[in-house]
Amino acid sequence: MLWQSNINNTRSDIAHLVRVLVEICHAIEKRLPDGGEAEQTAFKARVKLLMTDVPDLPNFSRFHDVFRGDAGTTTPEGDIRTAFLARMIQRFAN
C-alpha cells in the first residue's frame, strides 16, 4: 500500500486510513493462526523482505544527470521517482 499525505487531506481521510489499516491488521491476525506454520513462515519472510532485505543507500551528493531535467546547473534536485524505480528494476533484474 502506498499513501501520500498532502495539505488537502481531511480528518475524514485520516480516519478512513486508520480504519483500513485496522482491518488489515485484524485480517492478518486471523489469517496467521488459521494458516498454520506455512502461513506464519511466509508472513515472516514477507516482513523480512520489507524490513531488512533492502538495498543499502549510497552516499548521496546529487542526482545523476540522467535524472535531472536541469543537468549542468548548480541545483542538486532531480527526479527521485525515476531514479528509485530504475534502482529497483536493477536490483530485481540481478
Secondary structure, DSSP 8 states (H G I E B T S, - for coil): ------TT--HHHHHHHHHHHHHHHHHHHHHHHHHHHHHHHHHHHHHHHHHTS-------SS--GGG-TTTTSS-----HHHHHHHHHHHHHH-
